[in-house]
Amino acid sequence: MLKFIKALFNVINVIIIIALLAIHFVAKESSYQASLYFYTFPLPIIILIVLVLSVFIGRRFRKYNLLLGTLLLVIWLGRSFKIHIPEDIKENDLEVVFWNASHERNFQDVFNENDAIPDVVVLVEYHGDILKKTKLKYLDYYFYKHPVKEIGVFSKTPINIKKVMPSKYKSTVINFETNGVNFYAVDVSGSMDVPRSWELEFVTEAITQTKNTVVLGDFNVPFESMYLDKIKMNFNHAFSEKGNGFRETWFWNIPLLSLDHIWVSKDLETLKAVKIGTFKSDHSMIKAVVGK
């Protein structure tokens, strides 16, 4: 009976591992259902499952689990862990910050976490409840809060809101200009009922300017998503170019998924990129310094 149970665990182990590898490396986002599994089982979760399964299987299979776990770890580190030497930062270079504020945080939290005031800040899931108080504290600077959408913008120079583009399913893209640079602030709906393909198609169609432009926001898809391929054609990913550490920005400082992105048009130079871990939101704050 004991041999049968061990054999059963071995079979279950193989089935689970094959299914997980197929989801991540083969099926990916080939369909709406497949995409849900793809987002649910990022590589760190698969590695953890493989290691946990090794506890319940026989010694012969365990070594294969450990080898596979090691191989997947190497793949994950190669994809996500970045090491770069930052460029020299000049006074007129642009420091840009994006953060999913998790409904409860505000611009002051950004200033505190950065120990300085960036040139441009974009917040999503931002209520703006104390915006009047913040404005009074920083009279020389400029703020914008959409009256309905939970998106806020801060800049040290005047903000020109060019266009606000909402989708049917609560995604939003706001096109604005400040500091002589064109920006697109993006907040993609996180609803499980709405296919990401619809919303990312809406986002890519909204981004009509691809020069002298920074695109930043919560895209609710990881860097590996095929729905970001059109953006990658015209923009460089700031953290991949000049970041240090894990690229993933979610969840609660555990590097599971890179949902938050700053994209810099290829005519501009990314000089530095930083991910700021904080327990004030389930999303990490991200910052890029752009050479103008």
The 8 nearest C-alpha neighbors of each residue, nearest first, counted from 0:
[[1, 3, 2, 4, 5, 6, 7, 8],
 [0, 2, 4, 3, 5, 6, 7, 8],
 [3, 1, 5, 0, 4, 6, 7, 57],
 [2, 4, 6, 0, 1, 5, 7, 8],
 [3, 5, 7, 1, 6, 2, 8, 0],
 [6, 4, 8, 2, 7, 3, 9, 1],
 [5, 7, 9, 3, 4, 8, 2, 10],
 [8, 6, 4, 10, 9, 5, 3, 11],
 [9, 7, 11, 5, 10, 6, 56, 12],
 [8, 10, 12, 6, 7, 11, 56, 5],
 [9, 11, 7, 13, 12, 8, 14, 6],
 [10, 12, 8, 14, 13, 9, 15, 7],
 [11, 13, 9, 15, 10, 14, 8, 16],
 [12, 14, 10, 16, 11, 15, 17, 9],
 [15, 13, 11, 17, 16, 12, 18, 10],
 [16, 14, 18, 12, 13, 17, 11, 19],
 [15, 17, 19, 13, 18, 14, 20, 12],
 [16, 18, 20, 14, 19, 15, 21, 13],
 [17, 19, 21, 15, 16, 20, 14, 22],
 [20, 18, 22, 16, 21, 17, 15, 23],
 [21, 19, 17, 23, 22, 18, 24, 16],
 [20, 22, 25, 18, 19, 24, 23, 26],
 [23, 21, 26, 19, 20, 27, 37, 25],
 [22, 24, 20, 27, 21, 37, 25, 19],
 [23, 25, 21, 20, 22, 27, 26, 19],
 [26, 24, 21, 27, 22, 23, 20, 29],
 [25, 27, 22, 29, 21, 33, 28, 24],
 [26, 28, 23, 37, 22, 25, 29, 34],
 [29, 27, 34, 30, 33, 26, 37, 31],
 [28, 30, 26, 27, 33, 34, 31, 32],
 [31, 29, 33, 28, 32, 34, 26, 27],
 [30, 32, 34, 33, 194, 35, 28, 29],
 [33, 31, 35, 34, 30, 36, 28, 29],
 [34, 32, 30, 36, 35, 31, 28, 27],
 [33, 35, 28, 37, 31, 36, 32, 27],
 [36, 34, 32, 38, 37, 33, 39, 31],
 [35, 37, 39, 33, 34, 38, 40, 22],
 [36, 38, 34, 27, 35, 40, 39, 23],
 [37, 39, 35, 36, 40, 41, 34, 220],
 [40, 38, 36, 37, 35, 41, 44, 34],
 [39, 41, 37, 38, 44, 36, 45, 42],
 [42, 40, 44, 43, 38, 39, 45, 255],
 [41, 43, 45, 44, 46, 40, 75, 71],
 [44, 42, 46, 45, 41, 255, 47, 75],
 [45, 43, 47, 46, 42, 41, 40, 48],
 [44, 46, 42, 48, 47, 43, 40, 49],
 [47, 45, 43, 49, 68, 44, 48, 42],
 [46, 48, 44, 50, 45, 49, 51, 43],
 [49, 47, 45, 51, 50, 46, 52, 44],
 [48, 50, 46, 52, 47, 51, 64, 45],
 [51, 49, 53, 47, 52, 48, 46, 68],
 [50, 52, 48, 53, 49, 54, 47, 55],
 [53, 51, 49, 54, 50, 55, 48, 12],
 [52, 54, 61, 50, 51, 56, 55, 64],
 [53, 55, 52, 51, 56, 50, 61, 57],
 [56, 54, 53, 52, 8, 57, 51, 5],
 [57, 55, 53, 9, 8, 54, 61, 5],
 [58, 56, 59, 60, 61, 5, 55, 9],
 [57, 59, 61, 60, 56, 62, 53, 63],
 [58, 60, 57, 61, 62, 63, 56, 64],
 [61, 59, 63, 58, 62, 57, 64, 56],
 [60, 62, 58, 53, 64, 63, 59, 57],
 [61, 63, 65, 64, 60, 59, 66, 58],
 [62, 64, 66, 60, 61, 65, 67, 59],
 [65, 63, 61, 67, 62, 66, 53, 68],
 [64, 66, 68, 62, 63, 67, 69, 61],
 [67, 65, 63, 69, 68, 64, 62, 70],
 [66, 68, 70, 64, 69, 65, 63, 71],
 [69, 67, 65, 71, 46, 66, 70, 64],
 [68, 70, 72, 66, 67, 71, 65, 73],
 [71, 69, 67, 73, 72, 68, 66, 74],
 [70, 72, 74, 68, 73, 69, 75, 67],
 [73, 71, 69, 75, 70, 74, 68, 76],
 [72, 74, 70, 76, 71, 75, 77, 69],
 [75, 73, 71, 77, 72, 76, 78, 70],
 [76, 74, 72, 78, 77, 73, 79, 71],
 [77, 75, 80, 73, 79, 78, 74, 72],
 [76, 78, 74, 75, 79, 73, 80, 81],
 [79, 77, 75, 76, 74, 80, 81, 73],
 [78, 80, 76, 246, 245, 77, 75, 81],
 [81, 79, 245, 76, 244, 77, 78, 246],
 [80, 82, 243, 244, 242, 79, 245, 83],
 [81, 83, 243, 244, 242, 80, 84, 241],
 [84, 82, 241, 243, 242, 85, 81, 240],
 [83, 85, 86, 82, 241, 271, 243, 242],
 [86, 84, 271, 270, 83, 241, 87, 272],
 [85, 87, 270, 88, 271, 84, 269, 241],
 [86, 88, 89, 85, 270, 271, 84, 92],
 [89, 87, 86, 92, 90, 270, 288, 290],
 [90, 88, 92, 91, 87, 290, 93, 86],
 [89, 91, 92, 88, 93, 94, 290, 87],
 [90, 92, 89, 93, 291, 290, 88, 94],
 [93, 91, 290, 89, 90, 289, 291, 88],
 [92, 94, 289, 288, 118, 95, 290, 91],
 [95, 93, 288, 118, 117, 287, 289, 119],
 [94, 96, 119, 287, 286, 120, 118, 288],
 [97, 95, 286, 120, 285, 119, 121, 287],
 [96, 98, 121, 285, 120, 122, 284, 286],
 [99, 97, 284, 122, 100, 285, 121, 123],
 [98, 100, 123, 101, 122, 124, 282, 217],
 [99, 101, 104, 102, 124, 98, 125, 280],
 [100, 102, 280, 124, 99, 103, 104, 281],
 [103, 101, 124, 125, 100, 126, 104, 123],
 [102, 104, 101, 100, 105, 125, 126, 124],
 [105, 103, 100, 102, 108, 101, 125, 106],
 [106, 104, 107, 108, 100, 125, 127, 109],
 [107, 105, 109, 108, 110, 104, 133, 153],
 [106, 108, 110, 109, 105, 111, 133, 104],
 [109, 107, 111, 106, 110, 105, 112, 104],
 [108, 110, 106, 112, 107, 111, 113, 105],
 [109, 111, 107, 116, 113, 115, 108, 112],
 [112, 110, 108, 114, 109, 113, 107, 115],
 [111, 113, 109, 110, 114, 108, 275, 115],
 [114, 112, 115, 110, 111, 109, 116, 117],
 [113, 115, 111, 112, 110, 116, 109, 117],
 [116, 114, 113, 110, 117, 111, 112, 109],
 [115, 117, 110, 118, 113, 114, 109, 111],
 [118, 116, 94, 119, 95, 115, 120, 96],
 [117, 119, 94, 155, 154, 95, 93, 116],
 [118, 120, 154, 95, 117, 153, 96, 94],
 [121, 119, 96, 153, 152, 97, 95, 154],
 [120, 122, 152, 97, 151, 96, 153, 98],
 [123, 121, 151, 98, 150, 99, 125, 97],
 [122, 124, 150, 99, 125, 149, 100, 186],
 [125, 123, 102, 149, 101, 100, 99, 150],
 [124, 126, 149, 123, 102, 150, 127, 100],
 [127, 125, 128, 149, 102, 124, 103, 150],
 [126, 128, 130, 129, 125, 105, 144, 151],
 [127, 129, 126, 130, 131, 125, 105, 132],
 [130, 128, 132, 131, 127, 133, 105, 126],
 [129, 131, 133, 127, 132, 128, 134, 105],
 [132, 130, 134, 133, 129, 135, 128, 127],
 [131, 133, 135, 129, 130, 134, 136, 128],
 [132, 134, 130, 136, 135, 131, 137, 129],
 [135, 133, 131, 137, 136, 132, 138, 130],
 [134, 136, 132, 133, 138, 137, 131, 130],
 [135, 137, 133, 134, 138, 132, 131, 139],
 [138, 136, 134, 135, 139, 140, 133, 141],
 [137, 139, 135, 140, 134, 136, 141, 133],
 [138, 140, 137, 141, 155, 156, 134, 136],
 [141, 139, 155, 138, 137, 154, 156, 142],
 [140, 142, 154, 153, 157, 155, 156, 158],
 [143, 141, 153, 152, 154, 144, 140, 134],
 [142, 144, 152, 151, 153, 145, 141, 158],
 [145, 143, 151, 150, 146, 152, 142, 127],
 [144, 146, 148, 147, 150, 151, 143, 149],
 [145, 147, 144, 148, 149, 150, 143, 127],
 [148, 146, 145, 149, 144, 150, 126, 165],
 [147, 149, 145, 150, 146, 171, 144, 124],
 [150, 148, 125, 124, 123, 126, 147, 145],
 [151, 149, 123, 122, 148, 125, 145, 144],
 [150, 152, 144, 122, 143, 121, 125, 123],
 [153, 151, 121, 143, 142, 120, 144, 122],
 [154, 152, 142, 120, 119, 141, 143, 121],
 [155, 153, 119, 156, 141, 118, 140, 120],
 [154, 156, 140, 118, 141, 119, 157, 153],
 [155, 157, 154, 178, 177, 141, 158, 140],
 [156, 158, 141, 177, 159, 154, 155, 178],
 [159, 157, 177, 176, 160, 156, 175, 154],
 [158, 160, 176, 175, 161, 177, 157, 174],
 [161, 159, 175, 162, 158, 174, 176, 173],
 [162, 160, 175, 174, 159, 176, 163, 173],
 [161, 163, 174, 160, 173, 164, 175, 172],
 [164, 162, 173, 172, 174, 165, 161, 171],
 [163, 165, 172, 171, 173, 162, 166, 205],
 [166, 164, 171, 170, 172, 169, 163, 167],
 [167, 165, 170, 168, 169, 171, 164, 201],
 [168, 166, 169, 165, 170, 198, 171, 201],
 [167, 169, 166, 170, 188, 193, 198, 165],
 [170, 168, 166, 188, 167, 171, 165, 187],
 [169, 171, 187, 188, 166, 186, 168, 165],
 [172, 170, 165, 186, 164, 185, 166, 169],
 [171, 173, 185, 164, 184, 163, 183, 165],
 [174, 172, 163, 184, 183, 162, 164, 175],
 [173, 175, 183, 162, 161, 182, 160, 163],
 [176, 174, 160, 161, 182, 159, 181, 173],
 [175, 177, 181, 159, 180, 182, 158, 160],
 [176, 178, 158, 179, 180, 157, 156, 159],
 [177, 179, 180, 156, 176, 157, 155, 154],
 [178, 180, 177, 176, 181, 211, 291, 156],
 [181, 179, 178, 177, 176, 211, 212, 182],
 [180, 182, 176, 212, 175, 211, 213, 177],
 [183, 181, 213, 175, 212, 174, 214, 176],
 [182, 184, 174, 214, 173, 185, 172, 215],
 [185, 183, 173, 215, 172, 216, 214, 182],
 [186, 184, 216, 172, 171, 215, 217, 183],
 [185, 187, 217, 171, 170, 216, 218, 123],
 [188, 186, 170, 218, 219, 217, 189, 185],
 [187, 189, 170, 190, 169, 186, 168, 219],
 [188, 190, 219, 187, 191, 193, 195, 170],
 [191, 189, 192, 193, 188, 194, 168, 195],
 [190, 192, 193, 189, 194, 35, 195, 188],
 [193, 191, 190, 194, 189, 195, 31, 168],
 [192, 194, 191, 190, 195, 168, 197, 188],
 [195, 193, 196, 197, 31, 192, 198, 191],
 [194, 196, 198, 197, 199, 193, 220, 226],
 [195, 197, 194, 199, 198, 200, 226, 31],
 [198, 196, 200, 195, 194, 199, 201, 193],
 [197, 199, 201, 195, 200, 196, 202, 187],
 [200, 198, 202, 201, 196, 197, 195, 226],
 [199, 201, 203, 197, 198, 202, 196, 204],
 [200, 202, 198, 199, 204, 203, 205, 197],
 [203, 201, 199, 205, 200, 204, 198, 206],
 [202, 204, 200, 206, 205, 201, 199, 230],
 [203, 205, 201, 202, 206, 200, 207, 199],
 [206, 204, 202, 203, 207, 201, 172, 164],
 [207, 205, 203, 204, 208, 202, 183, 209],
 [206, 208, 205, 209, 204, 203, 210, 183],
 [209, 207, 206, 210, 212, 181, 211, 205],
 [210, 208, 212, 264, 233, 207, 211, 206],
 [209, 211, 212, 264, 208, 266, 265, 267],
 [210, 212, 180, 181, 264, 267, 266, 209],
 [213, 211, 181, 210, 264, 182, 209, 180],
 [212, 214, 263, 182, 262, 264, 181, 215],
 [215, 213, 183, 262, 182, 261, 184, 263],
 [216, 214, 261, 184, 260, 185, 262, 183],
 [215, 217, 185, 184, 186, 259, 260, 218],
 [216, 218, 259, 186, 219, 258, 187, 185],
 [217, 219, 187, 220, 258, 216, 259, 186],
 [220, 218, 258, 217, 187, 189, 221, 259],
 [219, 221, 258, 218, 224, 222, 257, 195],
 [222, 220, 257, 258, 223, 224, 256, 219],
 [221, 223, 224, 257, 220, 227, 258, 260],
 [224, 222, 221, 225, 227, 220, 226, 257],
 [225, 223, 226, 222, 221, 227, 220, 28],
 [224, 226, 227, 228, 223, 28, 222, 229],
 [225, 227, 224, 228, 199, 196, 229, 200],
 [228, 226, 225, 230, 229, 224, 231, 222],
 [227, 229, 231, 225, 230, 226, 232, 224],
 [230, 228, 232, 231, 227, 203, 226, 233],
 [229, 231, 227, 232, 228, 233, 234, 203],
 [232, 230, 228, 234, 229, 233, 227, 235],
 [231, 233, 229, 230, 234, 228, 235, 227],
 [234, 232, 231, 230, 264, 209, 265, 235],
 [233, 235, 264, 231, 263, 265, 262, 230],
 [236, 234, 263, 262, 237, 265, 264, 231],
 [235, 237, 262, 239, 238, 240, 261, 263],
 [236, 238, 240, 239, 261, 262, 272, 235],
 [239, 237, 242, 272, 241, 240, 236, 246],
 [238, 240, 236, 237, 242, 241, 81, 246],
 [239, 241, 237, 238, 236, 242, 269, 235],
 [240, 242, 271, 272, 238, 83, 239, 237],
 [243, 241, 238, 272, 273, 239, 81, 83],
 [244, 242, 82, 81, 83, 245, 273, 241],
 [245, 243, 80, 81, 246, 82, 242, 79],
 [244, 246, 80, 79, 247, 81, 254, 243],
 [245, 247, 79, 257, 80, 248, 244, 238],
 [257, 248, 246, 254, 256, 245, 255, 249],
 [247, 249, 257, 283, 282, 259, 258, 256],
 [250, 248, 282, 256, 255, 247, 254, 251],
 [249, 251, 253, 281, 252, 282, 255, 254],
 [252, 250, 281, 253, 249, 282, 278, 280],
 [253, 251, 250, 276, 254, 249, 283, 277],
 [252, 254, 250, 251, 255, 249, 248, 247],
 [255, 253, 247, 249, 252, 256, 248, 250],
 [254, 256, 249, 253, 247, 250, 43, 41],
 [257, 255, 247, 249, 221, 258, 254, 248],
 [247, 258, 256, 221, 248, 259, 222, 246],
 [257, 259, 219, 221, 220, 218, 256, 217],
 [260, 258, 217, 216, 257, 218, 248, 219],
 [259, 261, 215, 216, 262, 217, 258, 218],
 [260, 262, 215, 237, 214, 236, 263, 216],
 [261, 263, 236, 214, 235, 234, 237, 213],
 [264, 262, 213, 234, 235, 212, 237, 265],
 [265, 263, 234, 212, 266, 210, 267, 209],
 [264, 266, 267, 234, 235, 263, 233, 268],
 [265, 267, 264, 210, 211, 268, 263, 212],
 [268, 266, 265, 264, 291, 290, 211, 263],
 [269, 267, 290, 289, 270, 266, 265, 291],
 [268, 270, 289, 271, 237, 288, 290, 241],
 [271, 269, 86, 288, 289, 85, 268, 290],
 [270, 272, 241, 288, 85, 287, 269, 242],
 [273, 271, 287, 242, 238, 241, 286, 237],
 [274, 272, 286, 242, 285, 275, 287, 271],
 [273, 275, 285, 284, 286, 276, 283, 272],
 [276, 274, 284, 283, 285, 273, 277, 286],
 [277, 275, 283, 252, 274, 284, 278, 251],
 [276, 278, 279, 283, 275, 280, 252, 284],
 [277, 279, 280, 251, 281, 276, 252, 283],
 [278, 280, 277, 281, 104, 100, 101, 103],
 [281, 279, 282, 278, 101, 100, 277, 251],
 [280, 282, 251, 250, 249, 278, 283, 101],
 [283, 281, 249, 280, 248, 250, 99, 251],
 [282, 284, 248, 276, 275, 277, 285, 249],
 [283, 285, 98, 275, 274, 97, 276, 282],
 [286, 284, 274, 97, 96, 273, 275, 283],
 [285, 287, 96, 273, 272, 95, 274, 97],
 [288, 286, 272, 95, 271, 94, 289, 273],
 [287, 289, 94, 271, 93, 270, 269, 95],
 [290, 288, 269, 93, 270, 268, 92, 287],
 [289, 291, 92, 268, 267, 269, 270, 93],
 [290, 92, 267, 289, 93, 268, 91, 211]]
